């Protein structure tokens, strides 16, 4: 994997950077070049330039082609598709029904539609006729919901009964006319879709916020590779809470103690991030929250792993503060 990383870095240097970095490689070797690239990746100015032609209204998406935006107070759902020029086109709009009670879902049976970021994890076509022809199952409760103690299940996007009357609200799901639901199903690939549910109007992101998040990600990664505990832990919020296997909760202090043991080994690490998604997270407190999802390949002498890494963060004073992670 190290050889692959070196090849990627060299390709990046030769094709993107100017001659000074090529000269740096020639005179001081690949480590010096890698140091310069690491500095650039931690620089907000670099990311502002790199992202200047991106449509960042819905964050930065590597793995999602479709963004579904639900405005609960307007009883409306819009769908945007990323086109080849890195822009989003609106391809769908529909009136919807939502939960009887307003606000963010907290517990089972509170009749609220959740506020947040969710994936569409499954399409059910064998549903009771009350729910129309099909249902798109969301990922509620997500990792962040669980860290906040929220519960409940079965939050769907579904249709309406053909032959019986129903109320003008749901138990917490999003419902729409069957014709609209079938049209939506035909327009999107649910496996490449992300759902943003807002109580009121969606607040779009901008290049400054996304650039700050990117720079923070790579500064956090660099401190991790260097076993710099103080810098690394500075990216974690004091309210940090992680739910481990078996439902065991790990708070900020426990997490810091655990990491101090790992970092004290002073092992040399390789940590590669790819397929990064930075998605603005709607919330009732008007905080700058984001869901970050990426592929993480980790190598150290005592441990290796490869898989999806998920962070939920708040952007505070231009720096990410990690609230929970997996």
ZADO-1210 file (C-alpha; in nm, 4 decimals, padded with zeros to 6 digits):
<atoms>
<atom x="00.0000" y="00.0000" z="00.0000" code="UNK" pos="1"/>
<atom x="00.2932" y="00.2336" z="00.0737" code="UNK" pos="2"/>
<atom x="00.4167" y="00.1998" z="-00.2853" code="UNK" pos="3"/>
<atom x="00.0687" y="00.2860" z="-00.4108" code="UNK" pos="4"/>
<atom x="00.0616" y="00.5979" z="-00.1929" code="UNK" pos="5"/>
<atom x="00.4037" y="00.7071" z="-00.3216" code="UNK" pos="6"/>
<atom x="00.2922" y="00.6562" z="-00.6815" code="UNK" pos="7"/>
<atom x="-00.0210" y="00.8648" z="-00.6253" code="UNK" pos="8"/>
<atom x="00.1796" y="01.1416" z="-00.4627" code="UNK" pos="9"/>
<atom x="00.4326" y="01.1451" z="-00.7448" code="UNK" pos="10"/>
<atom x="00.1590" y="01.1554" z="-01.0088" code="UNK" pos="11"/>
<atom x="-00.0038" y="01.4428" z="-00.8202" code="UNK" pos="12"/>
<atom x="00.3251" y="01.6312" z="-00.8031" code="UNK" pos="13"/>
<atom x="00.4176" y="01.5895" z="-01.1691" code="UNK" pos="14"/>
<atom x="00.0721" y="01.6653" z="-01.3127" code="UNK" pos="15"/>
<atom x="-00.0583" y="01.9330" z="-01.0744" code="UNK" pos="16"/>
<atom x="00.2276" y="02.1146" z="-00.9101" code="UNK" pos="17"/>
<atom x="00.4868" y="02.3392" z="-01.0680" code="UNK" pos="18"/>
<atom x="00.8577" y="02.2717" z="-01.1086" code="UNK" pos="19"/>
<atom x="00.9633" y="02.3789" z="-00.7566" code="UNK" pos="20"/>
<atom x="00.8061" y="02.0649" z="-00.6083" code="UNK" pos="21"/>
<atom x="00.9622" y="01.8502" z="-00.8769" code="UNK" pos="22"/>
<atom x="01.2949" y="02.0093" z="-00.7861" code="UNK" pos="23"/>
<atom x="01.2217" y="01.9413" z="-00.4192" code="UNK" pos="24"/>
<atom x="01.1743" y="01.5722" z="-00.4991" code="UNK" pos="25"/>
<atom x="01.4947" y="01.5692" z="-00.7039" code="UNK" pos="26"/>
<atom x="01.7013" y="01.7289" z="-00.4280" code="UNK" pos="27"/>
<atom x="01.5409" y="01.6067" z="-00.1069" code="UNK" pos="28"/>
<atom x="01.3309" y="01.3028" z="-00.1981" code="UNK" pos="29"/>
<atom x="00.9702" y="01.1952" z="-00.1714" code="UNK" pos="30"/>
<atom x="00.9405" y="01.2627" z="00.2029" code="UNK" pos="31"/>
<atom x="01.0012" y="01.6330" z="00.1504" code="UNK" pos="32"/>
<atom x="00.7409" y="01.6414" z="-00.1263" code="UNK" pos="33"/>
<atom x="00.4910" y="01.4566" z="00.0908" code="UNK" pos="34"/>
<atom x="00.5483" y="01.7118" z="00.3679" code="UNK" pos="35"/>
<atom x="00.4668" y="01.9960" z="00.1273" code="UNK" pos="36"/>
<atom x="00.1524" y="01.8196" z="00.0063" code="UNK" pos="37"/>
<atom x="00.0419" y="01.7606" z="00.3659" code="UNK" pos="38"/>
<atom x="00.0828" y="02.1327" z="00.4351" code="UNK" pos="39"/>
<atom x="-00.1285" y="02.2185" z="00.1306" code="UNK" pos="40"/>
<atom x="-00.4047" y="01.9778" z="00.2330" code="UNK" pos="41"/>
<atom x="-00.4258" y="02.1476" z="00.5729" code="UNK" pos="42"/>
<atom x="-00.4525" y="02.4938" z="00.4180" code="UNK" pos="43"/>
<atom x="-00.8017" y="02.6453" z="00.3829" code="UNK" pos="44"/>
<atom x="-00.6771" y="02.8659" z="00.0983" code="UNK" pos="45"/>
<atom x="-00.5766" y="02.5612" z="-00.1046" code="UNK" pos="46"/>
<atom x="-00.9241" y="02.4102" z="-00.0675" code="UNK" pos="47"/>
<atom x="-01.1017" y="02.7359" z="-00.1574" code="UNK" pos="48"/>
<atom x="-00.9138" y="02.7350" z="-00.4862" code="UNK" pos="49"/>
<atom x="-00.9582" y="02.3620" z="-00.5481" code="UNK" pos="50"/>
<atom x="-01.3345" y="02.3792" z="-00.4837" code="UNK" pos="51"/>
<atom x="-01.4032" y="02.7098" z="-00.6565" code="UNK" pos="52"/>
<atom x="-01.6036" y="02.5530" z="-00.9432" code="UNK" pos="53"/>
<atom x="-01.7974" y="02.3030" z="-00.7286" code="UNK" pos="54"/>
<atom x="-02.1684" y="02.3339" z="-00.6486" code="UNK" pos="55"/>
<atom x="-02.1497" y="02.3116" z="-00.2696" code="UNK" pos="56"/>
<atom x="-02.5112" y="02.3930" z="-00.1787" code="UNK" pos="57"/>
<atom x="-02.5524" y="02.0431" z="-00.0370" code="UNK" pos="58"/>
<atom x="-02.1927" y="01.9910" z="00.0705" code="UNK" pos="59"/>
<atom x="-01.9305" y="01.7869" z="-00.1109" code="UNK" pos="60"/>
<atom x="-02.0437" y="01.4504" z="-00.2480" code="UNK" pos="61"/>
<atom x="-01.8196" y="01.1731" z="-00.3787" code="UNK" pos="62"/>
<atom x="-02.0620" y="00.8805" z="-00.3565" code="UNK" pos="63"/>
<atom x="-02.4077" y="01.0332" z="-00.3889" code="UNK" pos="64"/>
<atom x="-02.5639" y="01.1393" z="-00.7189" code="UNK" pos="65"/>
<atom x="-02.9043" y="01.2379" z="-00.5799" code="UNK" pos="66"/>
<atom x="-02.9914" y="01.4741" z="-00.2941" code="UNK" pos="67"/>
<atom x="-03.3455" y="01.4600" z="-00.1549" code="UNK" pos="68"/>
<atom x="-03.4341" y="01.7717" z="00.0449" code="UNK" pos="69"/>
<atom x="-03.7472" y="01.7625" z="00.2604" code="UNK" pos="70"/>
<atom x="-03.8893" y="02.0869" z="00.4002" code="UNK" pos="71"/>
<atom x="-04.1245" y="01.9754" z="00.6781" code="UNK" pos="72"/>
<atom x="-04.2838" y="02.3129" z="00.7475" code="UNK" pos="73"/>
<atom x="-04.3562" y="02.3609" z="00.3745" code="UNK" pos="74"/>
<atom x="-04.4744" y="02.0002" z="00.3294" code="UNK" pos="75"/>
<atom x="-04.2442" y="01.9703" z="00.0313" code="UNK" pos="76"/>
<atom x="-03.9741" y="01.7377" z="-00.1043" code="UNK" pos="77"/>
<atom x="-03.7280" y="01.8319" z="-00.3792" code="UNK" pos="78"/>
<atom x="-03.4731" y="01.6108" z="-00.5561" code="UNK" pos="79"/>
<atom x="-03.1501" y="01.7343" z="-00.7093" code="UNK" pos="80"/>
<atom x="-02.9206" y="01.5338" z="-00.9386" code="UNK" pos="81"/>
<atom x="-02.5529" y="01.6064" z="-00.9887" code="UNK" pos="82"/>
<atom x="-02.4764" y="01.6564" z="-01.3570" code="UNK" pos="83"/>
<atom x="-02.1485" y="01.6174" z="-01.5423" code="UNK" pos="84"/>
<atom x="-02.0418" y="01.9773" z="-01.4798" code="UNK" pos="85"/>
<atom x="-02.0401" y="01.9313" z="-01.1001" code="UNK" pos="86"/>
<atom x="-02.3672" y="02.1225" z="-01.0669" code="UNK" pos="87"/>
<atom x="-02.7036" y="02.0094" z="-00.9282" code="UNK" pos="88"/>
<atom x="-03.0227" y="02.0164" z="-01.1335" code="UNK" pos="89"/>
<atom x="-03.3666" y="01.9959" z="-00.9717" code="UNK" pos="90"/>
<atom x="-03.5429" y="01.6945" z="-01.1234" code="UNK" pos="91"/>
<atom x="-03.8389" y="01.6403" z="-00.8914" code="UNK" pos="92"/>
<atom x="-04.0736" y="01.8257" z="-00.6602" code="UNK" pos="93"/>
<atom x="-04.3714" y="01.6955" z="-00.4620" code="UNK" pos="94"/>
<atom x="-04.6038" y="01.7893" z="-00.1807" code="UNK" pos="95"/>
<atom x="-04.5728" y="01.5547" z="00.1167" code="UNK" pos="96"/>
<atom x="-04.7278" y="01.4579" z="00.4482" code="UNK" pos="97"/>
<atom x="-04.5087" y="01.4453" z="00.7602" code="UNK" pos="98"/>
<atom x="-04.5475" y="01.3603" z="01.1280" code="UNK" pos="99"/>
<atom x="-04.8379" y="01.5080" z="01.3223" code="UNK" pos="100"/>
<atom x="-04.6081" y="01.6806" z="01.5730" code="UNK" pos="101"/>
<atom x="-04.3475" y="01.9398" z="01.4745" code="UNK" pos="102"/>
<atom x="-03.9840" y="01.9326" z="01.5853" code="UNK" pos="103"/>
<atom x="-03.7114" y="01.6696" z="01.5760" code="UNK" pos="104"/>
<atom x="-03.7938" y="01.3084" z="01.6572" code="UNK" pos="105"/>
<atom x="-03.6709" y="01.1977" z="02.0000" code="UNK" pos="106"/>
<atom x="-03.8481" y="00.8781" z="02.1027" code="UNK" pos="107"/>
<atom x="-04.0679" y="00.6034" z="01.9656" code="UNK" pos="108"/>
<atom x="-04.4267" y="00.7188" z="01.9233" code="UNK" pos="109"/>
<atom x="-04.3743" y="01.0952" z="01.9520" code="UNK" pos="110"/>
<atom x="-04.5345" y="01.1406" z="01.6052" code="UNK" pos="111"/>
<atom x="-04.2394" y="01.3484" z="01.4808" code="UNK" pos="112"/>
<atom x="-04.0479" y="01.3196" z="01.1543" code="UNK" pos="113"/>
<atom x="-03.6739" y="01.3303" z="01.2316" code="UNK" pos="114"/>
<atom x="-03.4463" y="01.6176" z="01.1330" code="UNK" pos="115"/>
<atom x="-03.1063" y="01.5203" z="00.9957" code="UNK" pos="116"/>
<atom x="-02.9176" y="01.3337" z="00.7224" code="UNK" pos="117"/>
<atom x="-03.0252" y="00.9837" z="00.6243" code="UNK" pos="118"/>
<atom x="-02.9483" y="00.7282" z="00.3585" code="UNK" pos="119"/>
<atom x="-03.2075" y="00.5188" z="00.1776" code="UNK" pos="120"/>
<atom x="-03.1060" y="00.1702" z="00.2816" code="UNK" pos="121"/>
<atom x="-03.3733" y="-00.0458" z="00.1212" code="UNK" pos="122"/>
<atom x="-03.6749" y="-00.0441" z="-00.1101" code="UNK" pos="123"/>
<atom x="-03.9774" y="-00.2432" z="00.0101" code="UNK" pos="124"/>
<atom x="-04.2285" y="-00.3404" z="-00.2577" code="UNK" pos="125"/>
<atom x="-04.4140" y="-00.5912" z="-00.0406" code="UNK" pos="126"/>
<atom x="-04.5903" y="-00.3402" z="00.1858" code="UNK" pos="127"/>
<atom x="-04.9419" y="-00.3078" z="00.3218" code="UNK" pos="128"/>
<atom x="-05.1678" y="-00.1232" z="00.0755" code="UNK" pos="129"/>
<atom x="-05.2045" y="00.1547" z="00.3357" code="UNK" pos="130"/>
<atom x="-04.8486" y="00.2599" z="00.2397" code="UNK" pos="131"/>
<atom x="-04.9096" y="00.2632" z="-00.1354" code="UNK" pos="132"/>
<atom x="-04.7044" y="00.0699" z="-00.3921" code="UNK" pos="133"/>
<atom x="-04.3662" y="00.0779" z="-00.2169" code="UNK" pos="134"/>
<atom x="-04.1603" y="00.2273" z="00.0629" code="UNK" pos="135"/>
<atom x="-03.8057" y="00.3636" z="00.0718" code="UNK" pos="136"/>
<atom x="-03.6577" y="00.2805" z="00.4124" code="UNK" pos="137"/>
<atom x="-03.4349" y="00.5439" z="00.5745" code="UNK" pos="138"/>
<atom x="-03.1382" y="00.4907" z="00.8053" code="UNK" pos="139"/>
<atom x="-03.3073" y="00.6528" z="01.1096" code="UNK" pos="140"/>
<atom x="-03.1831" y="00.6315" z="01.3804" code="UNK" pos="141"/>
<atom x="-02.8322" y="00.7048" z="01.2571" code="UNK" pos="142"/>
<atom x="-02.5130" y="00.7042" z="01.4618" code="UNK" pos="143"/>
<atom x="-02.5581" y="01.0655" z="01.5712" code="UNK" pos="144"/>
<atom x="-02.9202" y="01.0049" z="01.6731" code="UNK" pos="145"/>
<atom x="-02.8150" y="00.7106" z="01.8884" code="UNK" pos="146"/>
<atom x="-02.5362" y="00.9114" z="02.0526" code="UNK" pos="147"/>
<atom x="-02.8034" y="01.1647" z="02.1564" code="UNK" pos="148"/>
<atom x="-03.0258" y="00.8918" z="02.3009" code="UNK" pos="149"/>
<atom x="-03.2919" y="00.9094" z="02.0304" code="UNK" pos="150"/>
<atom x="-03.4854" y="00.5973" z="01.9420" code="UNK" pos="151"/>
<atom x="-03.7654" y="00.4731" z="01.7233" code="UNK" pos="152"/>
<atom x="-03.7638" y="00.2987" z="01.3877" code="UNK" pos="153"/>
<atom x="-03.9511" y="00.2513" z="01.0613" code="UNK" pos="154"/>
<atom x="-03.9111" y="00.5992" z="00.9141" code="UNK" pos="155"/>
<atom x="-04.0017" y="00.5562" z="00.5455" code="UNK" pos="156"/>
<atom x="-04.0832" y="00.7514" z="00.2343" code="UNK" pos="157"/>
<atom x="-04.4060" y="00.5853" z="00.1252" code="UNK" pos="158"/>
<atom x="-04.7350" y="00.6325" z="-00.0599" code="UNK" pos="159"/>
<atom x="-05.0981" y="00.6533" z="00.0444" code="UNK" pos="160"/>
<atom x="-05.3915" y="00.4072" z="00.0419" code="UNK" pos="161"/>
<atom x="-05.5825" y="00.3856" z="-00.2863" code="UNK" pos="162"/>
<atom x="-05.9275" y="00.3083" z="-00.1500" code="UNK" pos="163"/>
<atom x="-05.9467" y="00.4350" z="00.2069" code="UNK" pos="164"/>
<atom x="-05.9258" y="00.7811" z="00.3573" code="UNK" pos="165"/>
<atom x="-05.6247" y="00.8727" z="00.5668" code="UNK" pos="166"/>
<atom x="-05.5265" y="01.1601" z="00.7963" code="UNK" pos="167"/>
<atom x="-05.3346" y="01.4612" z="00.6686" code="UNK" pos="168"/>
<atom x="-05.0284" y="01.3597" z="00.8690" code="UNK" pos="169"/>
<atom x="-04.8168" y="01.0504" z="00.9405" code="UNK" pos="170"/>
<atom x="-04.6743" y="00.8775" z="01.2472" code="UNK" pos="171"/>
<atom x="-04.3330" y="01.0213" z="01.1547" code="UNK" pos="172"/>
<atom x="-04.2754" y="00.9039" z="00.7972" code="UNK" pos="173"/>
<atom x="-04.2756" y="01.1095" z="00.4791" code="UNK" pos="174"/>
<atom x="-04.5718" y="01.0250" z="00.2546" code="UNK" pos="175"/>
<atom x="-04.6724" y="01.1424" z="-00.0926" code="UNK" pos="176"/>
<atom x="-04.9268" y="01.0611" z="-00.3605" code="UNK" pos="177"/>
<atom x="-04.8618" y="00.7237" z="-00.5214" code="UNK" pos="178"/>
<atom x="-04.8115" y="00.8692" z="-00.8679" code="UNK" pos="179"/>
<atom x="-04.5423" y="01.0991" z="-00.7315" code="UNK" pos="180"/>
<atom x="-04.3800" y="00.8163" z="-00.5368" code="UNK" pos="181"/>
<atom x="-04.3570" y="00.5971" z="-00.8482" code="UNK" pos="182"/>
<atom x="-04.2109" y="00.8881" z="-01.0423" code="UNK" pos="183"/>
<atom x="-03.9537" y="00.9468" z="-00.7684" code="UNK" pos="184"/>
<atom x="-03.8609" y="00.5775" z="-00.7673" code="UNK" pos="185"/>
<atom x="-03.8069" y="00.5875" z="-01.1429" code="UNK" pos="186"/>
<atom x="-03.5858" y="00.8978" z="-01.1290" code="UNK" pos="187"/>
<atom x="-03.3355" y="00.8032" z="-00.8579" code="UNK" pos="188"/>
<atom x="-03.1008" y="00.5236" z="-00.7637" code="UNK" pos="189"/>
<atom x="-03.1858" y="00.4948" z="-00.3941" code="UNK" pos="190"/>
<atom x="-02.8428" y="00.3441" z="-00.3196" code="UNK" pos="191"/>
<atom x="-02.6767" y="00.6641" z="-00.4446" code="UNK" pos="192"/>
<atom x="-02.9173" y="00.8999" z="-00.2692" code="UNK" pos="193"/>
<atom x="-02.8963" y="01.1018" z="00.0501" code="UNK" pos="194"/>
<atom x="-03.1972" y="01.2498" z="00.2314" code="UNK" pos="195"/>
<atom x="-03.1766" y="01.5843" z="00.4122" code="UNK" pos="196"/>
<atom x="-03.4780" y="01.6503" z="00.6358" code="UNK" pos="197"/>
<atom x="-03.5234" y="02.0065" z="00.7611" code="UNK" pos="198"/>
<atom x="-03.7815" y="02.1557" z="00.9937" code="UNK" pos="199"/>
<atom x="-03.7793" y="02.4810" z="00.7975" code="UNK" pos="200"/>
<atom x="-03.5914" y="02.6071" z="00.4929" code="UNK" pos="201"/>
<atom x="-03.2608" y="02.4341" z="00.4213" code="UNK" pos="202"/>
<atom x="-02.9492" y="02.6440" z="00.4895" code="UNK" pos="203"/>
<atom x="-02.7077" y="02.5910" z="00.2024" code="UNK" pos="204"/>
<atom x="-02.3361" y="02.5480" z="00.2632" code="UNK" pos="205"/>
<atom x="-02.0564" y="02.7491" z="00.1037" code="UNK" pos="206"/>
<atom x="-01.6966" y="02.7135" z="-00.0058" code="UNK" pos="207"/>
<atom x="-01.5626" y="02.8673" z="00.3171" code="UNK" pos="208"/>
<atom x="-01.7285" y="02.6052" z="00.5400" code="UNK" pos="209"/>
<atom x="-01.6453" y="02.3066" z="00.3187" code="UNK" pos="210"/>
<atom x="-01.2845" y="02.4259" z="00.2786" code="UNK" pos="211"/>
<atom x="-01.2491" y="02.4565" z="00.6564" code="UNK" pos="212"/>
<atom x="-01.3823" y="02.1036" z="00.7025" code="UNK" pos="213"/>
<atom x="-01.1430" y="01.9607" z="00.4421" code="UNK" pos="214"/>
<atom x="-00.8441" y="02.1384" z="00.5980" code="UNK" pos="215"/>
<atom x="-00.9476" y="02.0092" z="00.9411" code="UNK" pos="216"/>
<atom x="-00.9805" y="01.6518" z="00.8148" code="UNK" pos="217"/>
<atom x="-00.6241" y="01.6511" z="00.6872" code="UNK" pos="218"/>
<atom x="-00.4822" y="01.8294" z="00.9926" code="UNK" pos="219"/>
<atom x="-00.6550" y="01.5668" z="01.2097" code="UNK" pos="220"/>
<atom x="-00.5182" y="01.2898" z="00.9868" code="UNK" pos="221"/>
<atom x="-00.1655" y="01.4317" z="01.0048" code="UNK" pos="222"/>
<atom x="-00.1683" y="01.4533" z="01.3867" code="UNK" pos="223"/>
<atom x="-00.2925" y="01.0936" z="01.3937" code="UNK" pos="224"/>
<atom x="-00.0064" y="00.9760" z="01.1727" code="UNK" pos="225"/>
<atom x="00.2480" y="01.1655" z="01.3858" code="UNK" pos="226"/>
<atom x="00.1092" y="01.0340" z="01.7174" code="UNK" pos="227"/>
<atom x="00.0562" y="01.3954" z="01.8247" code="UNK" pos="228"/>
<atom x="-00.2051" y="01.3339" z="02.0932" code="UNK" pos="229"/>
<atom x="-00.2620" y="01.6966" z="02.1961" code="UNK" pos="230"/>
<atom x="-00.3317" y="01.8157" z="01.8425" code="UNK" pos="231"/>
<atom x="-00.5329" y="01.5044" z="01.7598" code="UNK" pos="232"/>
<atom x="-00.7585" y="01.5272" z="02.0657" code="UNK" pos="233"/>
<atom x="-00.8134" y="01.9011" z="02.0041" code="UNK" pos="234"/>
<atom x="-01.0388" y="01.7987" z="01.7141" code="UNK" pos="235"/>
<atom x="-01.2774" y="01.6234" z="01.9573" code="UNK" pos="236"/>
<atom x="-01.5582" y="01.8056" z="02.1335" code="UNK" pos="237"/>
<atom x="-01.5769" y="01.7829" z="02.5129" code="UNK" pos="238"/>
<atom x="-01.9260" y="01.6350" z="02.4646" code="UNK" pos="239"/>
<atom x="-01.7881" y="01.3565" z="02.2423" code="UNK" pos="240"/>
<atom x="-01.9645" y="01.0247" z="02.2899" code="UNK" pos="241"/>
<atom x="-01.9001" y="00.7066" z="02.0964" code="UNK" pos="242"/>
<atom x="-02.1217" y="00.3993" z="02.1101" code="UNK" pos="243"/>
<atom x="-01.9121" y="00.0859" z="02.0723" code="UNK" pos="244"/>
<atom x="-02.0150" y="-00.2721" z="02.0020" code="UNK" pos="245"/>
<atom x="-02.2626" y="-00.4043" z="02.2522" code="UNK" pos="246"/>
<atom x="-02.3935" y="-00.0552" z="02.3237" code="UNK" pos="247"/>
<atom x="-02.0972" y="00.0408" z="02.5443" code="UNK" pos="248"/>
<atom x="-02.0629" y="00.4206" z="02.5644" code="UNK" pos="249"/>
<atom x="-01.7225" y="00.5874" z="02.5533" code="UNK" pos="250"/>
<atom x="-01.7074" y="00.9549" z="02.6522" code="UNK" pos="251"/>
<atom x="-01.4377" y="01.2147" z="02.5808" code="UNK" pos="252"/>
<atom x="-01.2185" y="01.1315" z="02.8818" code="UNK" pos="253"/>
<atom x="-01.2330" y="00.7555" z="02.8231" code="UNK" pos="254"/>
<atom x="-01.1575" y="00.8036" z="02.4544" code="UNK" pos="255"/>
<atom x="-00.8585" y="01.0283" z="02.5339" code="UNK" pos="256"/>
<atom x="-00.7155" y="00.7718" z="02.7771" code="UNK" pos="257"/>
<atom x="-00.7538" y="00.4967" z="02.5179" code="UNK" pos="258"/>
<atom x="-00.5845" y="00.7037" z="02.2470" code="UNK" pos="259"/>
<atom x="-00.2996" y="00.8041" z="02.4787" code="UNK" pos="260"/>
<atom x="-00.2163" y="00.4342" z="02.5209" code="UNK" pos="261"/>
<atom x="-00.2237" y="00.3776" z="02.1435" code="UNK" pos="262"/>
<atom x="-00.0190" y="00.6885" z="02.0638" code="UNK" pos="263"/>
<atom x="00.2401" y="00.6050" z="02.3324" code="UNK" pos="264"/>
<atom x="00.3501" y="00.3096" z="02.1164" code="UNK" pos="265"/>
<atom x="00.4756" y="00.5717" z="01.8696" code="UNK" pos="266"/>
<atom x="00.4093" y="00.3404" z="01.5765" code="UNK" pos="267"/>
<atom x="00.4611" y="00.4561" z="01.2208" code="UNK" pos="268"/>
<atom x="00.1231" y="00.4767" z="01.0473" code="UNK" pos="269"/>
<atom x="-00.0190" y="00.5086" z="00.6993" code="UNK" pos="270"/>
<atom x="-00.3718" y="00.6552" z="00.6890" code="UNK" pos="271"/>
<atom x="-00.5368" y="00.7172" z="00.3529" code="UNK" pos="272"/>
<atom x="-00.8777" y="00.8829" z="00.3047" code="UNK" pos="273"/>
<atom x="-01.0731" y="00.8545" z="-00.0196" code="UNK" pos="274"/>
<atom x="-01.4318" y="00.8978" z="-00.1462" code="UNK" pos="275"/>
<atom x="-01.4937" y="01.1788" z="00.1010" code="UNK" pos="276"/>
<atom x="-01.8498" y="01.3084" z="00.1535" code="UNK" pos="277"/>
<atom x="-01.9123" y="01.6227" z="00.3598" code="UNK" pos="278"/>
<atom x="-02.2862" y="01.6694" z="00.4098" code="UNK" pos="279"/>
<atom x="-02.4501" y="01.9573" z="00.6011" code="UNK" pos="280"/>
<atom x="-02.6579" y="01.8185" z="00.8881" code="UNK" pos="281"/>
<atom x="-02.9933" y="01.9979" z="00.9454" code="UNK" pos="282"/>
<atom x="-03.0694" y="02.0572" z="01.3110" code="UNK" pos="283"/>
<atom x="-03.3061" y="02.2524" z="01.5342" code="UNK" pos="284"/>
<atom x="-03.0303" y="02.4576" z="01.7013" code="UNK" pos="285"/>
<atom x="-02.8972" y="02.6254" z="01.3837" code="UNK" pos="286"/>
<atom x="-02.5491" y="02.4887" z="01.4488" code="UNK" pos="287"/>
<atom x="-02.3039" y="02.4210" z="01.1663" code="UNK" pos="288"/>
<atom x="-02.3204" y="02.0430" z="01.1857" code="UNK" pos="289"/>
<atom x="-02.1864" y="01.8052" z="00.9202" code="UNK" pos="290"/>
<atom x="-02.1791" y="01.4363" z="00.8503" code="UNK" pos="291"/>
<atom x="-01.8449" y="01.3217" z="00.7085" code="UNK" pos="292"/>
<atom x="-01.8256" y="00.9810" z="00.5469" code="UNK" pos="293"/>
<atom x="-01.5211" y="00.8360" z="00.3715" code="UNK" pos="294"/>
<atom x="-01.3185" y="00.5279" z="00.2927" code="UNK" pos="295"/>
<atom x="-01.0345" y="00.4862" z="00.5421" code="UNK" pos="296"/>
<atom x="-00.7351" y="00.2591" z="00.4852" code="UNK" pos="297"/>
<atom x="-00.5217" y="00.2303" z="00.7981" code="UNK" pos="298"/>
<atom x="-00.1902" y="00.0547" z="00.8427" code="UNK" pos="299"/>
<atom x="00.0314" y="00.0231" z="01.1502" code="UNK" pos="300"/>
<atom x="00.2593" y="-00.2634" z="01.2585" code="UNK" pos="301"/>
<atom x="00.0125" y="-00.3763" z="01.5256" code="UNK" pos="302"/>
<atom x="-00.3140" y="-00.3187" z="01.3394" code="UNK" pos="303"/>
<atom x="-00.4551" y="-00.2817" z="00.9874" code="UNK" pos="304"/>
<atom x="-00.8062" y="-00.1990" z="00.8720" code="UNK" pos="305"/>
<atom x="-01.0003" y="-00.0880" z="00.5680" code="UNK" pos="306"/>
<atom x="-01.3580" y="00.0366" z="00.5687" code="UNK" pos="307"/>
<atom x="-01.6031" y="00.3229" z="00.5985" code="UNK" pos="308"/>
<atom x="-01.5280" y="00.5973" z="00.8501" code="UNK" pos="309"/>
<atom x="-01.8118" y="00.8212" z="00.9688" code="UNK" pos="310"/>
<atom x="-01.7795" y="01.1424" z="01.1687" code="UNK" pos="311"/>
<atom x="-02.0458" y="01.3818" z="01.2928" code="UNK" pos="312"/>
<atom x="-01.8886" y="01.7203" z="01.3570" code="UNK" pos="313"/>
<atom x="-01.9654" y="02.0797" z="01.4433" code="UNK" pos="314"/>
<atom x="-01.7750" y="02.3583" z="01.2694" code="UNK" pos="315"/>
<atom x="-01.6567" y="02.5996" z="01.5390" code="UNK" pos="316"/>
<atom x="-01.4424" y="02.9025" z="01.4543" code="UNK" pos="317"/>
<atom x="-01.3269" y="02.7449" z="01.1296" code="UNK" pos="318"/>
<atom x="-01.2288" y="02.4079" z="01.2817" code="UNK" pos="319"/>
<atom x="-01.4172" y="02.0806" z="01.3032" code="UNK" pos="320"/>
<atom x="-01.5114" y="01.9481" z="01.6457" code="UNK" pos="321"/>
<atom x="-01.5963" y="01.5765" z="01.6409" code="UNK" pos="322"/>
<atom x="-01.9180" y="01.4887" z="01.8273" code="UNK" pos="323"/>
<atom x="-01.9268" y="01.1150" z="01.7554" code="UNK" pos="324"/>
<atom x="-01.7639" y="00.8692" z="01.5160" code="UNK" pos="325"/>
<atom x="-01.7540" y="00.5105" z="01.4032" code="UNK" pos="326"/>
</atoms>
